[in-house]
Amino acid sequence: MADIVHNVQQEYWHRPAHATTAAASPLRGQLTCEQCSTEFIMGSRYCHVCGAEREPLVGGSTPWFEVLEFARVRDALGLSTASLVAFIIGIGCVLAAIATGIVFNASTVLDWQAVQAWRIEWLLAATASFLAGILLKKSNLQ
């Protein structure tokens, strides 16, 4: 059993034997940290040893899920978290009001009135949500 493990005194993690700061491909970004010559973990933005920031990828486009990130949207619109949640709920209610008119077909006047009542309820919910969002918004006055 002792013959299987070689070089036991060596640490689990060690620096790469060839520390290159140049990127293998311009689309992949740099492979090692400029400060401590540590290999970056795949997909990491910072070095896990010294904390230095990795250079951004060249030619990479931002994925759609990063554009729609909750904190990024909240900061871009200048809303508080509660206000943004109320805004998203309001948008959902408006879309539900539109979908109600598209999905349900009215063949009689009574059916038409029922569909209109549902649409009014969705629009009232959207109005209440937007009003809650306005009231929950933090003012920047100091």
DSSP file (Angstrom, degrees, kcal/mol; ACC not computed):
  #  RESIDUE AA STRUCTURE BP1 BP2  ACC     N-H-->O    O-->H-N    N-H-->O    O-->H-N    TCO  KAPPA ALPHA  PHI   PSI    X-CA   Y-CA   Z-CA
    1    1 A M    >>        0   0    0      0, 0.0     3,-1.2     0, 0.0     4,-0.7   0.000 360.0 360.0 360.0 -35.9    0.0    0.0    0.0
    2    2 A A  T 34  +     0   0    0      1,-0.2     3,-0.1     2,-0.2     0, 0.0   0.729 360.0  64.0 -68.7 -21.2    2.9    2.4    0.7
    3    3 A D  T 34 S+     0   0    0      1,-0.2    -1,-0.2     3,-0.0     0, 0.0   0.683  93.2  63.1 -75.5 -17.1    4.2    1.9   -2.8
    4    4 A I  T <4 S+     0   0    0     -3,-1.2     2,-0.5     1,-0.1    -1,-0.2   0.905  92.8  64.6 -75.7 -42.1    1.1    3.4   -4.3
    5    5 A V     <  -     0   0    0     -4,-0.7     2,-0.3    -3,-0.1     3,-0.2  -0.735  68.5-171.2 -90.1 123.2    1.4    6.9   -2.9
    6    6 A H        +     0   0    0     -2,-0.5    -3,-0.0     1,-0.2    -2,-0.0  -0.864  62.8  11.3-111.6 147.5    4.5    8.9   -4.1
    7    7 A N    >   +     0   0    0     -2,-0.3     3,-1.0     1,-0.1    -1,-0.2   0.946  66.5 173.3  56.5  58.8    5.8   12.2   -2.8
    8    8 A V  T 3   +     0   0    0      1,-0.2    -1,-0.1    -3,-0.2    -2,-0.1   0.763  68.5  65.9 -69.7 -27.4    3.5   12.3    0.3
    9    9 A Q  T 3  S+     0   0    0      2,-0.0    -1,-0.2     0, 0.0     2,-0.1   0.685  80.1 100.3 -71.8 -17.1    5.2   15.4    1.7
   10   10 A Q  S <  S-     0   0    0     -3,-1.0     4,-0.1     1,-0.1     0, 0.0  -0.415  80.6-110.2 -70.8 143.4    4.0   17.6   -1.1
   11   11 A E        -     0   0    0      2,-0.1    -1,-0.1     1,-0.1    -2,-0.0  -0.224  23.4-114.7 -67.3 161.9    1.0   19.8   -0.5
   12   12 A Y  S    S+     0   0    0      1,-0.1     2,-0.4     2,-0.0    -1,-0.1   0.927 102.9  37.1 -63.1 -44.8   -2.3   19.0   -2.1
   13   13 A W  S    S+     0   0    0      0, 0.0     2,-0.3     0, 0.0    -2,-0.1  -0.890  70.5 164.2-111.9 140.3   -2.3   22.2   -4.1
   14   14 A H        -     0   0    0     -2,-0.4     3,-0.1    -4,-0.1    -4,-0.0  -0.967  42.1 -86.6-146.7 162.3    0.8   23.8   -5.7
   15   15 A R        -     0   0    0     -2,-0.3    23,-0.1     1,-0.1    22,-0.1  -0.269  56.7 -90.5 -66.0 155.0    1.6   26.4   -8.3
   16   16 A P        -     0   0    0      0, 0.0     3,-0.2     0, 0.0    -1,-0.1  -0.319  27.6-125.9 -66.9 152.0    1.8   25.3  -11.9
   17   17 A A  S    S+     0   0    0      1,-0.2     2,-0.6    -3,-0.1    -2,-0.1   0.855 103.4  40.9 -67.1 -34.9    5.2   24.2  -13.2
   18   18 A H  S    S-     0   0    0      2,-0.1     2,-1.0     0, 0.0    -1,-0.2  -0.918  76.1-164.0-117.7 104.9    5.0   26.7  -16.0
   19   19 A A        +     0   0    0     -2,-0.6     2,-0.5    -3,-0.2    19,-0.1  -0.773  16.8 171.3 -92.6 103.8    3.6   30.0  -15.0
   20   20 A T        -     0   0    0     -2,-1.0    12,-0.4     1,-0.1    11,-0.2  -0.934  24.4-168.4-114.4 136.7    2.6   31.9  -18.1
   21   21 A T        +     0   0    0     -2,-0.5     2,-0.2    10,-0.1    -1,-0.1   0.595  62.9  96.0 -95.8 -12.8    0.6   35.1  -18.0
   22   22 A A  S    S-     0   0    0      8,-0.1     9,-0.3     1,-0.1     2,-0.2  -0.518  80.5-114.5 -77.3 146.3   -0.1   35.1  -21.7
   23   23 A A        -     0   0    0     -2,-0.2     7,-0.2     7,-0.1    -1,-0.1  -0.514   6.7-140.4 -80.6 147.1   -3.4   33.7  -22.8
   24   24 A A  S    S+     0   0    0      5,-0.4    -1,-0.1     1,-0.3     6,-0.1   0.839  93.5  12.7 -72.8 -32.6   -3.6   30.6  -24.8
   25   25 A S  S >> S-     0   0    0      4,-0.4     3,-1.1     1,-0.1     4,-0.9  -0.996  73.1-129.9-142.2 140.4   -6.4   32.1  -26.8
   26   26 A P  T 34 S+     0   0    0      0, 0.0    32,-0.9     0, 0.0     4,-0.1   0.750 109.4  54.8 -65.5 -20.5   -7.6   35.7  -26.9
   27   27 A L  T 34 S+     0   0    0      1,-0.2    30,-0.0    30,-0.1    33,-0.0   0.687 104.5  53.4 -83.6 -18.2  -11.2   34.5  -26.3
   28   28 A R  T <4 S-     0   0    0     -3,-1.1    -1,-0.2     1,-0.2    29,-0.1   0.666  98.2-140.2 -91.1 -17.0  -10.3   32.5  -23.2
   29   29 A G     <  -     0   0    0     -4,-0.9    -5,-0.4    29,-0.1    -4,-0.4  -0.265  47.8 -29.3  81.5-176.9   -8.6   35.3  -21.2
   30   30 A Q        -     0   0    0     25,-0.2    -7,-0.1    -7,-0.2    -8,-0.1  -0.425  47.7-154.0 -76.9 151.5   -5.5   34.8  -19.1
   31   31 A L  S    S+     0   0    0     -9,-0.3     9,-2.4   -11,-0.2     2,-0.3   0.720  73.0  40.9 -97.5 -25.5   -4.9   31.4  -17.5
   32   32 A T  B    S-A   39   0A   0    -12,-0.4     7,-0.2     7,-0.2     2,-0.2  -0.893  87.7-100.1-127.0 156.4   -2.8   32.4  -14.5
   33   33 A C     >  -     0   0    0      5,-2.7     4,-1.3    -2,-0.3    21,-0.1  -0.490  20.8-144.4 -72.6 138.3   -2.8   35.3  -12.0
   34   34 A E  T  4 S+     0   0    0     -2,-0.2    -1,-0.1     2,-0.2   -13,-0.1   0.786  96.6  47.0 -73.2 -27.2   -0.3   38.1  -12.7
   35   35 A Q  T  4 S+     0   0    0      1,-0.1    -1,-0.1     3,-0.1    -2,-0.0   0.918 132.1  10.0 -83.3 -45.5    0.3   38.6   -9.0
   36   36 A C  T  4 S-     0   0    0      2,-0.1    -2,-0.2    16,-0.0    -1,-0.1   0.384  91.0-123.4-120.0   3.1    0.9   35.1   -7.7
   37   37 A S     <  +     0   0    0     -4,-1.3     2,-0.3     1,-0.2    -3,-0.1   0.760  58.2 150.5  60.1  29.1    1.1   33.0  -10.8
   38   38 A T        -     0   0    0    -23,-0.1    -5,-2.7   -19,-0.1    -1,-0.2  -0.700  51.7-110.2 -89.5 142.2   -1.7   30.7   -9.7
   39   39 A E  B     -A   32   0A   0     -2,-0.3    -7,-0.2    -7,-0.2     9,-0.2  -0.503  34.8-120.0 -68.7 137.6   -4.0   29.0  -12.2
   40   40 A F        -     0   0    0     -9,-2.4     2,-0.2    -2,-0.2     7,-0.1  -0.521  24.4-112.7 -75.5 145.6   -7.5   30.5  -12.3
   41   41 A I    >   -     0   0    0      5,-0.3     3,-2.5    -2,-0.2    -1,-0.1  -0.571  50.1 -86.5 -72.6 143.0  -10.4   28.2  -11.5
   42   42 A M  T 3  S+     0   0    0      1,-0.3    -1,-0.1    -2,-0.2     3,-0.1  -0.291 112.5   5.8 -57.3 126.0  -12.5   27.7  -14.6
   43   43 A G  T 3  S+     0   0    0      1,-0.3    -1,-0.3    -3,-0.1     2,-0.1   0.445  96.4 138.6  82.8   0.9  -15.1   30.4  -14.8
   44   44 A S    <   -     0   0    0     -3,-2.5    -1,-0.3     1,-0.1     3,-0.1  -0.457  42.3-161.5 -81.2 153.7  -13.7   32.4  -11.9
   45   45 A R  S    S+     0   0    0     -2,-0.1     9,-3.3     1,-0.1     2,-0.3   0.651  75.9  41.0-102.2 -22.7  -13.5   36.2  -11.9
   46   46 A Y  B    S-B   53   0B   0      7,-0.2    -5,-0.3    -5,-0.0     2,-0.3  -0.883  90.8 -99.7-126.1 156.1  -11.0   36.5   -9.1
   47   47 A C     >  -     0   0    0      5,-2.5     4,-0.9    -2,-0.3    -7,-0.1  -0.570  24.4-145.1 -72.4 134.0   -7.9   34.5   -8.0
   48   48 A H  T  4 S+     0   0    0     -2,-0.3    -1,-0.1    -9,-0.2    -8,-0.1   0.557  94.7  44.1 -80.3  -6.2   -8.7   32.1   -5.2
   49   49 A V  T  4 S+     0   0    0      3,-0.1    -1,-0.1   -11,-0.0    -2,-0.0   0.861 131.8  10.8 -99.9 -55.8   -5.3   32.6   -3.6
   50   50 A C  T  4 S-     0   0    0      2,-0.1    -2,-0.1   -12,-0.0     0, 0.0   0.616  91.7-123.9-104.5 -14.4   -4.6   36.3   -3.6
   51   51 A G     <  +     0   0    0     -4,-0.9    -3,-0.1     1,-0.3     2,-0.1   0.547  52.8 155.6  85.7   7.4   -8.0   37.8   -4.6
   52   52 A A        -     0   0    0     -6,-0.1    -5,-2.5     1,-0.1     2,-0.3  -0.389  47.1-109.6 -68.4 145.4   -6.7   39.7   -7.7
   53   53 A E  B     -B   46   0B   0     -7,-0.2    -7,-0.2    -2,-0.1     2,-0.2  -0.551  28.2-126.0 -79.2 139.6   -9.3   40.4  -10.4
   54   54 A R        -     0   0    0     -9,-3.3     3,-0.1    -2,-0.3    -1,-0.1  -0.546  30.9-101.2 -80.4 147.1   -8.9   38.5  -13.6
   55   55 A E        -     0   0    0     -2,-0.2   -25,-0.2     1,-0.1    -1,-0.1  -0.427  47.5-100.7 -65.7 143.3   -8.8   40.5  -16.8
   56   56 A P        -     0   0    0      0, 0.0    -1,-0.1     0, 0.0     2,-0.1  -0.261  42.8 -94.4 -65.9 154.7  -12.2   40.4  -18.6
   57   57 A L        -     0   0    0    -28,-0.1     2,-0.5   -29,-0.1     3,-0.4  -0.406  37.9-124.3 -68.0 143.0  -12.6   38.1  -21.5
   58   58 A V  S    S+     0   0    0    -32,-0.9     3,-0.1     1,-0.2   -29,-0.1  -0.762  87.7   3.2 -91.5 131.0  -12.0   39.5  -25.0
   59   59 A G  S    S+     0   0    0     -2,-0.5     2,-0.3     1,-0.3    -1,-0.2   0.490  92.4 138.3  78.7   2.2  -14.7   39.3  -27.5
   60   60 A G        -     0   0    0     -3,-0.4     2,-0.3   -33,-0.0    -1,-0.3  -0.619  43.9-142.6 -83.6 139.5  -17.2   37.7  -25.1
   61   61 A S        -     0   0    0     -2,-0.3    -4,-0.0    -3,-0.1    -1,-0.0  -0.702  25.1-103.9 -97.1 154.0  -20.8   38.9  -25.1
   62   62 A T        -     0   0    0     -2,-0.3     5,-0.0     1,-0.1    -1,-0.0  -0.634  38.0-123.5 -77.6 125.9  -22.9   39.2  -22.0
   63   63 A P    >>  -     0   0    0      0, 0.0     4,-1.3     0, 0.0     3,-0.8  -0.284  20.3-114.7 -66.4 156.6  -25.4   36.3  -21.7
   64   64 A W  H 3> S+     0   0    0      1,-0.2     4,-1.8     2,-0.2     5,-0.1   0.825 113.1  59.2 -63.9 -32.7  -29.0   37.2  -21.4
   65   65 A F  H 34 S+     0   0    0      1,-0.2    -1,-0.2     2,-0.2    -3,-0.0   0.770 104.6  50.7 -72.2 -23.2  -29.3   35.8  -17.8
   66   66 A E  H X4 S+     0   0    0     -3,-0.8     3,-0.9     2,-0.2    -1,-0.2   0.820 108.0  52.6 -78.3 -31.0  -26.6   38.2  -16.6
   67   67 A V  H 3< S+     0   0    0     -4,-1.3    -2,-0.2     1,-0.2    -1,-0.2   0.880 112.0  46.0 -68.2 -37.4  -28.4   41.2  -18.2
   68   68 A L  T 3< S+     0   0    0     -4,-1.8    -1,-0.2     4,-0.1    -2,-0.2   0.188  80.7 141.0 -91.7  16.6  -31.7   40.2  -16.4
   69   69 A E    <>  -     0   0    0     -3,-0.9     4,-2.5     1,-0.1     5,-0.3  -0.380  57.2-128.0 -61.8 136.3  -29.9   39.7  -13.1
   70   70 A F  H  > S+     0   0    0      1,-0.2     4,-2.5     2,-0.2     5,-0.2   0.892 105.3  45.6 -57.5 -47.7  -32.2   41.0  -10.3
   71   71 A A  H  > S+     0   0    0      1,-0.2     4,-2.3     2,-0.2    -1,-0.2   0.873 113.0  51.0 -66.5 -36.7  -29.6   43.3   -8.6
   72   72 A R  H  > S+     0   0    0      2,-0.2     4,-2.2     1,-0.2    -2,-0.2   0.912 112.7  45.2 -67.9 -41.8  -28.4   44.7  -11.9
   73   73 A V  H  X S+     0   0    0     -4,-2.5     4,-2.3     2,-0.2     5,-0.2   0.912 112.5  52.3 -66.2 -42.0  -32.0   45.6  -13.0
   74   74 A R  H  X>S+     0   0    0     -4,-2.5     5,-1.8    -5,-0.3     4,-1.2   0.918 113.0  43.8 -60.4 -44.5  -32.7   47.0   -9.6
   75   75 A D  H  <5S+     0   0    0     -4,-2.3    -1,-0.2     2,-0.2    -2,-0.2   0.871 112.0  53.2 -69.4 -36.8  -29.7   49.3   -9.7
   76   76 A A  H  <5S+     0   0    0     -4,-2.2    -2,-0.2     1,-0.2    -1,-0.2   0.878 115.5  39.6 -66.6 -37.4  -30.3   50.3  -13.3
   77   77 A L  H  <5S-     0   0    0     -4,-2.3    -1,-0.2    -5,-0.1    -2,-0.2   0.644 106.1-128.3 -85.6 -14.5  -33.9   51.4  -12.6
   78   78 A G  T  <5 +     0   0    0     -4,-1.2     2,-0.3     1,-0.2    -3,-0.2   0.828  60.0 139.0  72.7  32.1  -32.9   52.9   -9.2
   79   79 A L      < -     0   0    0     -5,-1.8    -1,-0.2    -6,-0.2     2,-0.1  -0.704  54.4-115.3-107.4 158.3  -35.6   51.0   -7.3
   80   80 A S     >  -     0   0    0     -2,-0.3     4,-2.3    53,-0.2     5,-0.2  -0.384  37.9-103.5 -78.9 170.0  -35.6   49.3   -3.9
   81   81 A T  H  > S+     0   0    0      1,-0.2     4,-2.3     2,-0.2     5,-0.2   0.929 121.7  46.9 -63.1 -46.0  -36.0   45.5   -3.8
   82   82 A A  H  > S+     0   0    0      1,-0.2     4,-2.2     2,-0.2    -1,-0.2   0.889 112.2  50.9 -64.0 -38.6  -39.7   45.7   -2.7
   83   83 A S  H  > S+     0   0    0     53,-0.3     4,-2.0     2,-0.2    -1,-0.2   0.889 110.3  49.0 -66.3 -39.2  -40.5   48.4   -5.3
   84   84 A L  H  X S+     0   0    0     -4,-2.3     4,-2.5     2,-0.2    -2,-0.2   0.893 110.1  51.2 -67.8 -39.2  -38.9   46.2   -8.1
   85   85 A V  H  X S+     0   0    0     -4,-2.3     4,-2.3     2,-0.2    -2,-0.2   0.924 111.0  48.3 -62.4 -43.9  -40.9   43.2   -6.9
   86   86 A A  H  X S+     0   0    0     -4,-2.2     4,-2.2     1,-0.2    -1,-0.2   0.883 110.9  51.6 -63.1 -38.0  -44.1   45.2   -7.0
   87   87 A F  H  X S+     0   0    0     -4,-2.0     4,-2.3     2,-0.2    -2,-0.2   0.916 110.0  48.4 -64.3 -43.7  -43.2   46.5  -10.5
   88   88 A I  H  X S+     0   0    0     -4,-2.5     4,-2.1     2,-0.2    -2,-0.2   0.897 111.5  49.9 -65.1 -40.4  -42.6   42.9  -11.8
   89   89 A I  H  X S+     0   0    0     -4,-2.3     4,-2.2     2,-0.2    -1,-0.2   0.900 109.9  51.8 -63.6 -40.2  -46.0   41.8  -10.3
   90   90 A G  H  X S+     0   0    0     -4,-2.2     4,-2.2     2,-0.2    -2,-0.2   0.905 108.6  49.8 -62.5 -42.3  -47.7   44.8  -12.0
   91   91 A I  H  X S+     0   0    0     -4,-2.3     4,-2.3     1,-0.2    -1,-0.2   0.906 110.0  51.9 -62.1 -40.9  -46.2   43.9  -15.3
   92   92 A G  H  X S+     0   0    0     -4,-2.1     4,-2.1     1,-0.2    -2,-0.2   0.885 108.6  50.4 -62.5 -39.1  -47.4   40.3  -14.8
   93   93 A C  H  X S+     0   0    0     -4,-2.2     4,-2.1     2,-0.2    -1,-0.2   0.892 109.4  50.5 -67.5 -38.9  -50.9   41.5  -14.1
   94   94 A V  H  X S+     0   0    0     -4,-2.2     4,-2.0     2,-0.2    -2,-0.2   0.921 111.2  48.7 -63.6 -42.8  -51.0   43.7  -17.2
   95   95 A L  H  X S+     0   0    0     -4,-2.3     4,-2.5     1,-0.2    -2,-0.2   0.870 109.9  52.2 -64.4 -35.5  -49.8   40.7  -19.3
   96   96 A A  H  X S+     0   0    0     -4,-2.1     4,-2.2     2,-0.2    -1,-0.2   0.875 107.5  52.4 -67.6 -36.6  -52.5   38.5  -17.7
   97   97 A A  H  X S+     0   0    0     -4,-2.1     4,-1.3     2,-0.2    -2,-0.2   0.902 112.1  45.6 -64.5 -40.1  -55.2   41.1  -18.6
   98   98 A I  H  X S+     0   0    0     -4,-2.0     4,-1.3     1,-0.2    -2,-0.2   0.919 113.0  49.9 -67.6 -42.8  -54.0   41.1  -22.2
   99   99 A A  H  X S+     0   0    0     -4,-2.5     4,-3.1     1,-0.2     5,-0.3   0.837 103.9  60.0 -66.0 -32.5  -53.9   37.3  -22.3
  100  100 A T  H  X S+     0   0    0     -4,-2.2     4,-1.8     1,-0.2    -1,-0.2   0.912 105.9  47.5 -61.7 -41.8  -57.4   37.1  -20.8
  101  101 A G  H  < S+     0   0    0     -4,-1.3    -1,-0.2     1,-0.2    -2,-0.2   0.807 116.8  43.8 -68.4 -28.9  -58.8   39.0  -23.8
  102  102 A I  H  < S+     0   0    0     -4,-1.3    -2,-0.2    -5,-0.1    -1,-0.2   0.887 116.0  44.0 -82.9 -40.9  -56.9   36.7  -26.2
  103  103 A V  H  < S+     0   0    0     -4,-3.1     2,-0.5    -5,-0.1    -3,-0.2   0.922 104.3  64.1 -74.5 -44.9  -57.6   33.3  -24.7
  104  104 A F     <  -     0   0    0     -4,-1.8     2,-0.4    -5,-0.3    -1,-0.1  -0.692  69.3-154.5 -90.6 128.4  -61.3   33.6  -23.9
  105  105 A N        -     0   0    0     -2,-0.5     2,-0.7    10,-0.0    -3,-0.1  -0.835   8.0-143.7 -99.3 135.1  -63.7   34.0  -26.8
  106  106 A A        +     0   0    0     -2,-0.4     3,-0.1     1,-0.2    -2,-0.0  -0.874  26.3 166.9-101.9 116.4  -67.0   35.7  -26.2
  107  107 A S        +     0   0    0     -2,-0.7     2,-0.3     1,-0.0    -1,-0.2   0.666  69.5  32.6 -99.7 -20.8  -69.9   34.2  -28.1
  108  108 A T  S  > S-     0   0    0      1,-0.1     4,-2.1     0, 0.0     5,-0.1  -0.815  86.9-107.8-127.2 170.7  -72.6   36.0  -26.2
  109  109 A V  H  > S+     0   0    0     -2,-0.3     4,-2.4     1,-0.2     5,-0.2   0.870 119.7  54.9 -65.4 -37.0  -73.0   39.3  -24.5
  110  110 A L  H  > S+     0   0    0      2,-0.2     4,-1.9     1,-0.2    -1,-0.2   0.900 108.4  48.0 -64.8 -40.8  -72.9   37.6  -21.1
  111  111 A D  H  > S+     0   0    0      2,-0.2     4,-2.4     1,-0.2    -2,-0.2   0.910 110.5  52.3 -63.8 -42.0  -69.6   35.9  -22.0
  112  112 A W  H  X S+     0   0    0     -4,-2.1     4,-2.3     1,-0.2    -2,-0.2   0.902 109.1  49.6 -61.4 -41.8  -68.2   39.2  -23.2
  113  113 A Q  H  X S+     0   0    0     -4,-2.4     4,-2.1     2,-0.2    -1,-0.2   0.879 109.9  51.2 -65.8 -37.4  -69.1   40.9  -19.9
  114  114 A A  H  X S+     0   0    0     -4,-1.9     4,-2.1     2,-0.2    -2,-0.2   0.915 110.6  48.3 -65.7 -42.4  -67.5   38.1  -17.9
  115  115 A V  H  X S+     0   0    0     -4,-2.4     4,-2.4     1,-0.2    -2,-0.2   0.910 111.5  50.3 -63.9 -41.5  -64.2   38.5  -19.9
  116  116 A Q  H  X S+     0   0    0     -4,-2.3     4,-2.3     1,-0.2    -1,-0.2   0.877 108.3  52.8 -64.9 -36.5  -64.3   42.2  -19.4
  117  117 A A  H  X S+     0   0    0     -4,-2.1     4,-2.2     2,-0.2    -1,-0.2   0.901 109.8  48.5 -64.7 -40.7  -64.8   41.8  -15.7
  118  118 A W  H  X S+     0   0    0     -4,-2.1     4,-2.3     2,-0.2    -2,-0.2   0.915 111.3  49.8 -65.1 -41.9  -61.8   39.5  -15.5
  119  119 A R  H  X S+     0   0    0     -4,-2.4     4,-2.3     1,-0.2    -2,-0.2   0.896 109.9  51.2 -63.5 -39.3  -59.7   42.0  -17.5
  120  120 A I  H  X S+     0   0    0     -4,-2.3     4,-2.4     2,-0.2    -1,-0.2   0.899 108.6  51.9 -64.0 -40.1  -60.8   44.8  -15.1
  121  121 A E  H  X S+     0   0    0     -4,-2.2     4,-2.1     2,-0.2    -2,-0.2   0.920 110.6  47.5 -63.0 -42.7  -59.8   42.7  -12.1
  122  122 A W  H  X S+     0   0    0     -4,-2.3     4,-2.2     1,-0.2    -2,-0.2   0.906 112.7  49.1 -64.3 -40.8  -56.3   42.1  -13.6
  123  123 A L  H  X S+     0   0    0     -4,-2.3     4,-2.3     2,-0.2    -2,-0.2   0.856 109.6  51.6 -69.1 -34.0  -55.9   45.8  -14.4
  124  124 A L  H  X S+     0   0    0     -4,-2.4     4,-2.4     2,-0.2    -1,-0.2   0.891 109.8  50.1 -66.4 -38.8  -57.0   46.7  -10.9
  125  125 A A  H  X S+     0   0    0     -4,-2.1     4,-2.2     2,-0.2    -2,-0.2   0.898 110.7  49.6 -65.0 -39.4  -54.4   44.3   -9.5
  126  126 A A  H  X S+     0   0    0     -4,-2.2     4,-2.7     2,-0.2    -2,-0.2   0.909 110.7  50.0 -64.5 -41.7  -51.7   45.9  -11.7
  127  127 A T  H  X S+     0   0    0     -4,-2.3     4,-2.4     1,-0.2    -2,-0.2   0.916 111.2  48.4 -62.8 -43.5  -52.7   49.4  -10.6
  128  128 A A  H  X S+     0   0    0     -4,-2.4     4,-2.2     2,-0.2    -1,-0.2   0.896 112.6  49.1 -63.6 -39.6  -52.5   48.3   -6.9
  129  129 A S  H  X S+     0   0    0     -4,-2.2     4,-2.2     2,-0.2    -2,-0.2   0.921 111.6  47.8 -67.6 -43.7  -49.1   46.7   -7.5
  130  130 A F  H  X S+     0   0    0     -4,-2.7     4,-2.0     2,-0.2    -2,-0.2   0.898 112.0  50.6 -63.4 -39.5  -47.7   49.8   -9.3
  131  131 A L  H  X S+     0   0    0     -4,-2.4     4,-2.3     2,-0.2    -2,-0.2   0.900 109.6  50.5 -64.6 -40.6  -49.1   52.0   -6.6
  132  132 A A  H  X S+     0   0    0     -4,-2.2     4,-2.0     1,-0.2    -2,-0.2   0.891 109.1  52.6 -63.0 -39.0  -47.4   49.8   -3.9
  133  133 A G  H  X S+     0   0    0     -4,-2.2     4,-0.7     2,-0.2    -2,-0.2   0.879 109.4  48.6 -63.7 -38.6  -44.1   50.1   -5.9
  134  134 A I  H >< S+     0   0    0     -4,-2.0     3,-0.5     1,-0.2    -2,-0.2   0.911 113.3  46.9 -67.0 -42.1  -44.3   53.9   -5.9
  135  135 A L  H 3< S+     0   0    0     -4,-2.3    -2,-0.2     1,-0.2    -1,-0.2   0.806 112.7  49.4 -71.4 -28.7  -45.0   54.0   -2.2
  136  136 A L  H 3< S+     0   0    0     -4,-2.0   -53,-0.3    -5,-0.2    -1,-0.2   0.551  84.2 112.7 -86.4  -7.9  -42.2   51.5   -1.4
  137  137 A K    <<  -     0   0    0     -4,-0.7     2,-0.3    -3,-0.5   -58,-0.1  -0.456  69.2-127.2 -68.6 133.7  -39.6   53.4   -3.5
  138  138 A K        -     0   0    0     -2,-0.2     2,-0.3     2,-0.0    -1,-0.1  -0.633  20.3-131.2 -80.5 135.4  -36.9   55.0   -1.4
  139  139 A S        -     0   0    0     -2,-0.3    -1,-0.0     1,-0.1     0, 0.0  -0.636   1.7-142.9 -85.9 147.9  -36.4   58.6   -2.0
  140  140 A N        +     0   0    0     -2,-0.3     2,-0.3     2,-0.0    -1,-0.1   0.276  60.4 123.8 -92.2  10.4  -32.8   59.9   -2.6
  141  141 A L              0   0    0      1,-0.2    -2,-0.1     0, 0.0     0, 0.0  -0.564 360.0 360.0 -73.7 130.8  -33.4   63.1   -0.7
  142  142 A Q              0   0    0     -2,-0.3    -1,-0.2     0, 0.0    -2,-0.0   0.369 360.0 360.0-129.7 360.0  -30.9   63.5    2.1
